[in-house]
Amino acid sequence: MKKLVIVESPAKAKTIAKYLGKEFMVEASMGHIRDLPKSDLGVDIENNFAPKYINIRRKADVINRLKKSAQEAEKVYLATDPDREGEAISWHLAIILGLDQNDKVRITFNEITKKAVQESLKNARPIDQNLVNAQQARRVLDRLVGYKLSPFLWEKVKGGLSAGRVQSVATRLVVEREEEIEKFKPEEYWTLEAVFKKDNQEFKAKFYGSKKGKLELKNQEQVDKIINQIKDKDFKVTKLKISEKKKNPPPPFITSTLQQEASRKLRFTPAKTMMIAQMLYEGVEIKGEGSVGLITYMRTDSTRVAEEAQEAARRIILQRFGKEYVPEKPRVYKTKKDAQDAHEAIRPTYIEKDPESIKDSLTPDQYRLYKLIYDRFLASQMESSIYDSLSAELEVEGYVFKLTGSKLKFAGFMEVYVEGKDTDEEEEENQLPEIFEGEMLKPIKLEKKQHFTQPPSRYTEATLIKALEEKGIGRPSTYAPTIQTILERGYVVKEDRFLKPTELGKVVTNILKEYFKDIIDIEFTAELEENLDRIEEGKADWVEIVRKFYLPLEKELETARNTMQQIKVDDEETDVVCENCGRKMVIKKGRYGKFLACPGYPECKNTKPYFDYLDVLCPKCGKKLIEKKSKKGKKYYTCESYPECNFIVWERPAKNCPKCNQLMFEKGKKGSKKLVCSNESCGYEEKIVEKGE
């Protein structure tokens, strides 16, 4: 008789089967096989919140297949993912298959390699009920919020709305950031720079203040007064400091930093990042090798790395770059204090499989994400970058200007990897000639600039994940689905890369803030996450945690039902006119996303597909361009009258050229961005004036 190993996905099954040999069968459960029913609450509140699990109907064939295989097997091992959700799936499998949960049926591995899989079989253990209970508590809490609050919102606001425990807090952060932006009042300020030239090299010193301290330049009159006092005067170098600075590499990825960096550098959504990471973890077909798991488990909050992996990385660094790039000791990174630290950081399973060597076996997106993970891990074990840094103070007529500059002396880890930024701003490297203390310098010009303080930026998906993590809201497995949910519910929309709350999102958030303070409270939600961790550690009873949460919710719900008035949220009106009755069509949300509908329903039942219109005209026929998505999810721009007019372009146009009416596209980097006409014979360009210029 063979032994049976059950995993979640066919890809994972295929990879593991390669390592186990003929005495094993490997089957896939295709994810969850039991869950709470969709038709009712599915939680027995009177009986200690007991969940009423049912077999998922569409999984009947899978369940029958697994039962048959289990009956034929000598031994069954449950090898679902090594986290709470994976433990819960194994628990459900054990119940359905009639396995003894106290028997050694559970195996876990952080990476899908032959060694890790075979080691896991030697260390099989019983189902961890603490992990299961932590997952049950999360599932029950989320069900209570969703199935109790959603009908209330249908009754008081509009049908189809829903509330979620973590999603509501995420929406609140986006809404409150928008409120900050709306209330923001810009204040004028000025900057003054002295430009010098020495040894054919230009460099700048920034106005700081006087010997007494820093001075804020608030208006032109103040700046002009200083310029009149110092123009045509020599500046004296009064202080000079030359030093060597080190920049350490960033740690290897955890779930949140991978999602943030993939958003910044690859423009991937968190959901897309996790989907591709799952493929890389479970196994990809590599030419000549079969299915290979390329990265370690991708849901983790720990920067810990196995010693074996550190040593392998150091060997590769030595071979490729030389001994000066290898630190004296392997680098160890501190994991944040509230991390579960159940798994290693995200890293390549086989460091010798560099991205270029397997590029032909990967899709473009798999390659890009694997390269990001590979490069970040390799860099994390490399020597620091070294800069020659110079700072100086220059005095003129009692005023102080400051001069800073740096020059890269040794690239270190930056040979491989440079961390992305949340904004497009780039640090300007002021390359300096040799200067001396006591030296007199005469500026070639004085540059003054007017600026206005800017409101805080809207969240991007990357910065929202960062905020959720910093505030202790959610865990590695929840960031991507949380953001996907608030977008799908229409509480938040994406404009370019930025998240903006809809009117509906604002209304629902304000209702929850007024009537359900705990549900939407950031500290309360973070404390609840800590309680889930305590359940996992066996330090808290899951039923008591749920009870303490539910009883106040029940009272708040009763009060809200009795006191809150009906609120009407109008559908967003568009400029598209209904050809049947002449009314302006509104945006509705259906099962398959947004669509246009006539507000005259039911008298007029006209509907149309919804498209995002650009304020750009088709250069072929003069109608508006619209944004669409290909089957693979890539955006493209076409004429609204397509297919009658077959114009299409894959890059987002900015405007029509004022000279020839062809499309103009944004080119260049921060500080030198411009709009360029696509018609080469026209050659028209416009400089983009950015904020603060």
N, C-alpha and C positions, 0 to 999 in steps of 0.2 A: 504493500500500500504506500501511496505517496503522501507527503506532507503538503498541506495547503497554506499558502500565504495570501492574505487579502489586503489590497491597497485601494486607493480611491480611483485612480485613473488608468486607462489602458497604456498610456505612455510610460508611467511609472512601473506598471506591471512588466512591460517589455524590457525595460532597463534592468530590473531586479532579476527577472527570469534568467538573464544571461550569466548572472553571478552564482546562481543557486544549484544548477545542475539538474539532472534527470529525475532525481528523487523528489523534486518539488513541483507542485502546480502553483501558478500565480494567477489570481483572479482580481478583477476590479469591481468595486461596489458602485462606481460612478457617483461618488460623493455620498450625501446623506441617504439613508434608506427609511428612516423614521423621522417624523417631525410632529409639531402641533398641528391640528386641523386648521384649514383656512376658513371653514364655515362658521366656527364659533371661537370663543375665548380660549378654550382648550386648557384652562387652568382651574382646578377645584379650589376656590378661595377658602371654602369652609373646611377643607381637609388639608391644612398645612400647605396650600398652594401646589398641590400635587399636579404635575403636568399630565395631560391625557394624550400620550403619544399614539399616533396611528402609523401604519405602514404607508409610505407614499405610493399612491395608486399606480403612477406611471413606472414604478420600480418593481412591479409584480414579477416580470420575467427575470429581472436581475436577482431578486430574492429567491425565486425558485431555483435558478441556476446555482447560486451560492449554497443553498440548502443541500442540493444534490451532491455538489462537490465536497461539502463538509462531511456528509454521511459516508462518502467513499474514502475520506482521508484518514490517515493514521493519527494525524495531529494537525490542529489549526492554529496558525499564528496571525495576529491582527497587526498590520504594519502601516496603519494610517499615519497622517502627518504628526510630528512630535510637538503638538500644542493642545490647548484645551479642547478646541473643536475636533481635532483628530482623535483625542481620547474619548470624547463623547460619541463619535462615529463608531469607534471600536466597541464601546459599551453597548450601543444599539445593536451592532452586529452580534455581539456575544449573546444578547437576549434572544434575538431572532433565531440564531443557530443553536441555541440551547447549550452554550459553553459555560463551564464553571469559571466565573470571574475571578475566583481566588487561585485558579490554576495559572501557570506561567504561559499565558496566551498572547501577551502584548510585547511587541518589539518596536524599537524606535531607532532612528539614525538621523544624524544631522546632515550627512552627505550620502549620495547614492554611489558608493564605490564598493568594489568587491570586499575590501577589508572591513568597511563599516557595516555592510549588510551581514557578513558572516559573523562579525563580533556581536551584532545585535541578537543573533540566534543563541549565542552562548549566554547572553544576559537577559533572556526573556523574563518577564515579570507579570504579576497580576495586574488587572485593570486598576488604575489609580482613581479611587472614588472621589478624592478631594478635587482632582482636576475636572472630573465629570460634574461634580456639584457646582464648581465655579462656572462652568459653561451652562449648566441648567439654570443657575441664578440669573446669568446675563440674559438667557433666552426668555425666561419667565418675566423678568423685569421689563424687557423690551416689548413683550407681548401685552403686558398689563398697560403700559403707556400707550401703545399703538391702538389696542382694541377698546380702551376706555376713553381716550381723548379724541380719537378720530371721529366717532359718531357725534361727539359734542361739537366738534368743528363743523361737521356736515349740517347740524341743526342750527347753529348760530351764525355761520359764515356762508359756506357753499358746499355742495356735494363733491365727493372725490378727494377732499383734503385729508391729510394724515399728519400725525405728530410722532416723533421718535425721540428716544431719550438722549442719545448723543447728537443726532442730527439737529435737534432743536437748539442745542447749545452752539453748534457750529454755525447755524443760521444767525443766531444772536450776535456772534462775533462779527459776521459780515454786515449785519444791519447796523450795529453800533459803530463800526468803522465808517460806514456811509454817513451816519449822523455827525460824526466828528468832521468829516469832509464838508458837509453842508453848513455846519456852524463856523467853520474856519474863516477867519478874517486875515487876509494877507497883510503883512507889514513890510514897508520899504526898508531896504538896507543897501549899502554900497560896499564895494571892495576897491582897493587901490593897490596896484602892483608897480614896482620899479623894474624896468627891463634893462639888463646890462649885456655888454658884449666883451668877451675877452678870449684871446687866442681863437678868433673866428667862431666862438661858441656863444649863443644867446642863452641867458638864464634869468629867472625872475625871483624877486624878493617880495613877500606880501606884507602889507601894512599890519602892524600888530597894535601899536599904541604909543605910550610914552614910557619913561623910566619908572613912572608910578604904577604902571599896569596896563591892562588891555583897554582899548577904546573902541566902542561900537560906532561905526559910521552910518548915520541914520538918514542923511539927506545930502543933496548935491552941494548945497551951500557949505556944509562942513568939510566936504572933500575938496572943494575948490579952494577953500581957505588954506588947507594943508599944502595943496599943490603950489599955491602962490608963495608959501614960505620956503619950500624945498626945491623948487625948480632951479636948474642950473647950479645946484650945490653938489659937492662931493659927499658920498656916503662912506663912513668909516666902519671897517669890520672890527667890532669891539669884543665879540666873543666867537670862538671857533671850537667846535668839537668834532673830532673825526673818530669814528668807532666802527667796529665790525658787528653786524647784527645777523642773527640766525632766525630762519623761519622754519618751523617744524612741519612735517607733512600732516595732512588730516588723517584721522583714524579710518580704518576700513568701514564699509557701509553697514548701518543697521537699516531696518525697514524704512523709517521716516527719512533718513538722510538719502537713501537711494531714491525714494519717491521725489524728494526735493531736487536732487541733482539731475535726475532724468527729466524733470519738468524744466529746469533751467537750461540744460545743455542740449537735450534731445527734443524738447517740446512734447514729451509724452505726458498723457494724463496719468494720475496715480493708478487708475484701473488698468490702463494699458501696460504700465510698468510691471504691475503684479502679475498680469496675465502672461507676459513674456518671461518674467522671472520664474514663474511656475513651470513653463516649458523647459527652461534651461536647467532647473532643478530636477525635474522628473526624467528628462532624457531627450536628447536630440540625435537623429540619425547622422553619424559621422562616417564619411566614406571609408570603407575598409575596416571599420570597428563595430558597426551596429549602433544601437542606442546607448548614448553616454550621458550621464548626469554631469553637467558642466559647472554648477555652482552649489554651494551649501544652502541649507534651508533659508528661505527668504523672509520669514516672519520672525524677527528677532529684535531685541532691544539691547543686545550686548555687543561690546567691541572686543570681547575675548577671542583669541586666536590660538588654535592648537600649536604646541611647540614644533611638531612635525611640519606643519604648514609654514611656520616662520622660517625654519631652517631651509626648506625647499625654496622659499622666496629669496633668501639670502644667497643661495647658490646661483640662482638665475641672475640676480643683480650683479654678482661677482663676474659671471661669464660675460654678461652683456655690456657692463659699464666699467668694471674695474673695482679694485679694493677700496678706492677712496669714496665710493658710493655706498659702501656697506658699513653701517654703524658698528661700534665696538660690541654692543649687546643687542639682541633682538628687541624691537620696540614693543612695549606693553602699554595699552591705553586704558584709562580709567573709565569704567562703566558708570552711568549716573546712578545715584543711590537708590532710586525707587524702581530700578530695572529688575525684571524677573530673572534675567541672566540664565535662561534655560538653554540657550543655544549659542553657538559661536556667532561671530560677525559673518556677514555675507562675503564670501570669497570664492575664487575658482577652486574646484575640487582637484584639478590637475594643473599645477602652475606651468608645467612644460607645454600645455596646449595653449599657446599664445593665440590671440584673436586672428592674426593673419594666416596662421597655419591651418585653421579650420573654417576660414571665411566662406569657402565654396560650399560648405555643408549647412550654412546658416542662412536664414532669410535676412534681408537688410536690417530689419528691426532687431532681430535676435543678435546679429553681429554687433550692432551699435551698443546695445545694452550690455552684452558680454564684455565688450571692450571697455566700457565704462567701469564695470565691476573689477575686471582684471587689472586695469591701469591703476585704479584707486588702491587696490590691495597691494600691488607691487610697490607703489609709491609710499604706502604706509610703513613699509619696512626699509625705506632708503634713508640715506643721510640727509641732514637738513640743508636748505639753501643758505648761502652766505652772501650778504650784501656789504659793500663798503658804504657807510652812511656818513653824511656830513650835515651838520646843522650850524648855522651862524646867525648872529645878531648884527644888524647894521644900524648905525645911528646917524641922524641928520637933523640939525636944528631942534634937538630935544625929542625927536620922534624915533620910534624903533620899528624897523622892518625885520622880518625873519625869513631866513633862507634855508631850505632843506633840500637834500638831494641824495640819491642813492644809485649805486651801480652794482649790478649783479656780478659777483666775483666767482661764485661756484653754484651751478644750477641745482645740484643734488636731486631731490625727488622731482623737481620741476622739469627735469629731462623727460619725465613720463607723464606728469599729471599736474594740472593747475585747477584749483577749486573754482566752481562757478559762483556768480553773484546774483542776488535777487533783483538788482537793478542793472541798467545798462552802463552805469557809471564806471569808468576805468580810472585807476589811480595813475596820475601823471608822474612819470619818472623824470625828475629834473636832473639832467646830466650836467655836472658842474666841472668847470676848469679848475686848475689849482689856484686857490686863493689863500691869503695869509692874514693872521691877526694883525691889526694895525694898518692894513692896506686901505688905500683910498680908492673908491670906485665911483665913476660918473655914469649915471644912467643914460641910455640912448633915448629913452622915452618913459613917460609915466602913463599908465593905463588905468582909467577909472571905469567902473561898470555898475549900473543900477540893477538890483535884484529885488525880488519879492519872496518872502517866506512861502513855502509850499505846504499844502495840507498833507497829512499822512497818505501814503499810497493805499489804494484798494488792495485787498489780499489777492495774491495769485494762489493757485492750488499749492504751490511749494511753501509760500509763507503762511498759509492757513494751517497746513500740516505742522509746520514749525510751532505755530501758536498753540495748537491743540496739544502737541507733545509737551511744550513748556508748561502748560497749565494742568497737565496730568489728565487730560480728557481723552478717553479711548486708549487703545493699545495697538501694537503693530498691525494686527489683523483688521482693525476697524477704520483706519484712516481713509483708504481708497473707497470702500463702500459708503462711508459717511458722505464724502464729497459727491460721489456719483448720485446718491439719493437726493441730496438737496437740489441738485441740478435737475434731476428727473421730475421732482415734485413741482418744479417751477417756482421755488422760493428764492432761488438765486440763478442768475444767468451769467454767461461768460462773454465779456466784451474784449476782444483780442485775448490777452492772457489773464485779464483781471475779472474778479468775481464781484458782481453787483447785485444787491437784493432787489427783488421785484416788489411791486406794491403789495402783492399777496404775502410775500415773505415778511414784509414789515408789519402787516396787519396781524398775522398769526403770531409773530414774535411778541408784539405788544400785548396781545391777549394772554399769552403764556406768562409774560412778565407780571401782568396785573393779577391773574387769578391762580397761577400755578408756579409760585416763586421757586420752589425746590427743583422742579423739573428743568427749569431754564437757568438755575443758578450754577455758576462755573465751579465754585468751591465745593458745592454739594455733589456735583457730578464727579469731580475729581476724587472726593472722599469715597464715593460709591465704588469707583474703580479700585481704590485701595482696599476696600472691603472684599471685593472679588478676589484680589490677590491674597487676602487673609484666608478666604475660604479655600483657595488652592493650596495654601500652606498648612491647612488643617487647624487654623487658629480661630475660625468663626463658623457658625452654623448657617447654612445657606437659607434655611426657612426663616430664621430670625432676621436676617438681613433684608429679605424680601418683605417680611411683615412690617418692619420699621419704615420701609419705603412706602408700602401700599396704604397703610391706615391714614396718614396725612393726605395722600393723594385722593382717597375716597371722600374725605371731608371737603377738600378744596373743590372737587368736582360737583358735589351737591350744592355748595355755596354759589359756584359759578352758574350752574343751571338756573338757580332761583333769582340771581341778581343781574346777570348779563343780558343786555339788549341784543336784538338781531343786528348784525353788521352786513352791509352789502358791499361786495367788491366787484366793481365793473370790469368787464372784459376789456382788454386793450384794443383800442380802435386803430385801424390802419387807413392808409390813403387809397386802398384798393376798393373800387366801387362795384357793388353787386350789379351785374348786367341785367338781372331779372327785375329788380325793384328799385335800384338807384341808391340804396342805403350804403353807408361805408361799412365794409366787412370787419369783423373782430377776430382776434386770435383766440382759438379754443385749444384745449389740450385733450387729446384722446389716447387710446391704447397704444397707438404707434407714433406718438409725438404731437407736435403742433399742427394745426390746420386752420384755414380761414373759413368762417361761417357767417352767414347773413344774420344780423341781429333781429330780423323780422320773423325768425322761427316761432311758431310752426307754420305761419302763413307762407313764408318763403323758406325753402329747405336747401337753398344753394350752398354748396361748400366747394373749396378749392384747396390745392396743396399750398402749404406755407413755405415761403422762401425769405431769406434775409436779403433785402435789396441794398445795393451799394449806391452811393451818391455819385455814380460814374455812368456815363452813357456808352452804349455799344458803338465802337468806331465804324461798324459796318452798316447798321441800320438806324442808330440814334435812340433806340429804346434802352431802358435801364438794364444794368447788369445785375445778376443775382448770384448768391453763393450756394453751391451744392456740394454734396459729398459723393465720392465714387464708392463702389462696392467694398473697397478696401479701407474706406474711411478717410481718404485724402480729399482735401478741399480743392474745388476748382470754381471758376467763374465763367458764366455763360450768359447769353442774351435771354431776357425774359420771354422772348417769342420763339425760343428753341422748340422744335427743330426747324421751323420755317427759316429762322436765321441761325446758321450753325456756328457762330463765333464762339470760341472757347479759349481760355487762358488759365494756366495753372498757378501763376503768381498773382497775389492780390494787388490790383491796381490802386493807386492813391487818388488820381484825378485825371481829367482829360487835359491834354496839352492846350494852352490858350492860343498857340500859334497854328497847330495843324489838326487838333481834335483827336489825335491818337492817344493811347494810354501812357501815363507816366507812372514809374515805379520808384520806390525808395531804394537808395543805394548808399553805401558807405557806413562808417562806424560812428559811435558817439563823438560829437564835436565836429564831425565833418560829413554829416548826413546831407543828402540832397535828393531832389526828385529829378529823374532823368526821363526824357521822352524816348519811347520805344522806336520812334521813327528816326533812324540814323541820319537821314538826309535833312531832317529838321534841326536836330542837335540842341533843342531848348533844354535848359536846366534851371532849377530853383534851389537855393540853399534853404535847408530846414532850420528855422530859428527855434532852438530848444529852450525849455524852461530855464530861467535864470540868466539867459544871455541878454 
